[in-house]
Amino acid sequence: MSNITVVLGAQWGDEGKGKLVDILGETHSVIVRSGGGANAGHTIVRDGKKYIFSLLPSAMIDEKNIGVIGMGVLCIYHH
């Protein structure tokens, strides 16, 4: 049986979910974004490289992680 960790929040990301997911991504193998839309983004600096995320879960930096974008995620494209 696998363990599942769920990070929930209602503050439009203001409570630091992105940073928490980045930390948890080090010990988990599947990262799922299940709802919401593009946000202000998370900036992660790891090994001297800067990554800016606005839709993908920030834990996608780790090659071992599988990223899943759920049906409830709103994607807004700007031209």
C-alpha positions as CSV (number, residue, x, y, z in Angstrom):
1,M,0.0,0.0,0.0
2,S,1.3,3.5,-0.9
3,N,1.2,6.6,1.3
4,I,-0.5,9.7,-0.1
5,T,0.0,13.2,1.1
6,V,-2.5,15.9,0.2
7,V,-1.7,19.6,0.4
8,L,-4.9,21.7,0.5
9,G,-5.4,25.4,0.8
10,A,-8.0,28.1,0.2
11,Q,-5.8,31.2,0.2
12,W,-5.1,31.3,-3.5
13,G,-1.6,30.0,-2.9
14,D,-0.7,32.7,-0.4
15,E,-0.1,30.1,2.3
16,G,3.0,28.7,0.6
17,K,1.6,25.5,-0.9
18,G,4.1,25.7,-3.7
19,K,7.1,25.7,-1.4
20,L,5.6,22.8,0.6
21,V,5.0,20.8,-2.5
22,D,8.6,21.4,-3.6
23,I,9.9,20.1,-0.2
24,L,7.5,17.1,-0.3
25,G,8.5,16.3,-3.8
26,E,11.9,15.1,-2.5
27,T,10.2,12.1,-0.9
28,H,7.3,11.5,-3.2
29,S,7.2,10.2,-6.8
30,V,3.9,11.5,-8.3
31,I,2.9,15.1,-8.0
32,V,-0.7,16.1,-9.0
33,R,-2.2,19.5,-9.4
34,S,-6.0,18.8,-9.2
35,G,-7.6,22.2,-9.3
36,G,-7.2,25.9,-9.8
37,G,-5.6,27.9,-12.5
38,A,-2.4,29.7,-13.3
39,N,-1.2,31.8,-10.4
40,A,1.4,34.4,-9.6
41,G,3.9,31.5,-9.6
42,H,6.6,30.0,-7.5
43,T,10.3,30.7,-8.1
44,I,12.6,27.9,-7.0
45,V,16.4,28.1,-7.1
46,R,18.1,24.8,-7.0
47,D,21.8,23.9,-7.8
48,G,22.2,27.5,-9.1
49,K,19.4,27.2,-11.7
50,K,16.3,29.4,-11.4
51,Y,12.9,27.8,-12.2
52,I,9.7,29.8,-12.4
53,F,6.4,27.9,-12.2
54,S,2.8,29.3,-12.7
55,L,0.9,26.1,-13.6
56,L,3.0,23.1,-13.1
57,P,3.7,21.8,-9.5
58,S,7.1,23.2,-8.4
59,A,8.3,19.7,-7.5
60,M,8.6,18.9,-11.2
61,I,12.2,19.9,-10.9
62,D,13.1,16.4,-9.8
63,E,13.4,14.1,-12.8
64,K,12.2,11.1,-10.7
65,N,8.8,12.8,-10.2
66,I,5.8,12.1,-12.4
67,G,3.7,15.2,-12.9
68,V,-0.1,15.1,-13.5
69,I,-2.3,18.0,-14.3
70,G,-5.9,17.1,-13.4
71,M,-9.1,17.9,-15.2
72,G,-10.0,20.6,-12.7
73,V,-7.1,22.8,-13.6
74,L,-8.0,25.9,-15.5
75,C,-5.4,26.8,-18.2
76,I,-5.5,30.4,-19.5
77,Y,-3.3,31.2,-22.5
78,H,-2.2,34.7,-23.3
79,H,-1.0,35.8,-26.7
